[in-house]
Amino acid sequence: MTTTDSLRWFKSSYSSNGGQCIEVATNLVVSRGVVPVRDSKDQNGPALTFETAAWSSFVGAVKDGEFSA
């Protein structure tokens, strides 16, 4: 993703630092309408970008248990 905005990445407070985490940058939601997501183990690797509505739907589904193991 090419942008002049600096991304401010964060991990969930629920992350137990087990090495299987993602990081999210929410500071582009208002200016660009996207949520970048990356693998926390590969901070220089690629980031996927999701439209805000799609990311919100995904997070809601996770919270509702739709992806339980």
N, C-alpha and C positions, 0 to 999 in steps of 0.2 A: 504494500500500500504506500503510495507516495503522497505525502502531505507536508505542509509547512507547519502544521500544528504539532506541538510536542505531545506525545502520548503519555498519559500518566497511568501506569499499569498498577493493578492491585490484585491480590489473591483473597479469596473468601476467608473470613475469620473462622469458618468451619474446617478449613484446610489443616490437616494434621502434619503437614510437611512430610508426607509419605512418598513424595516424588511423582505422584500422579495428579498434578494440579494444572489448572489453566489460570491464566491471568486475563483480566478484562480491563479495557480502557474506556471509561464512560464519558470522557471529556469531549467526545466528538458527537454525542447524541444531539445536542442542540444545533451546533454549527453545520453538521453534515448528515445527520439522521442515521448514523451507523454506530455499531458497537464492534470494535476490533477485539479479537480473542486470539491468544497464542498459548503455546505449550510453555509452562514455566521452566522446564528443563532446557529449552532451546530459545533463549531470549533474543538471539540474533536470527532466528529462523523466521519462517513466514507467519503472517497473521491472517486469519480469516476475518472477513467483515460481514456482519449481519445487519439487515435493516432493523431499526429499533422495534418495530411491531413484531417481527419474527423472533428477535431475541426475547422480548417480553413474553411471547407465547411459549417459547421453550422453557424459560425460567418458571413460568406458571405451571407448566406440565410437570416439571421436576418436583416442584413444591407439592403438587397434588398426588405424587406417587405414581405417575404414569410410566415411569422408567425403572420401577423397582426390580431388584435382582432376584 
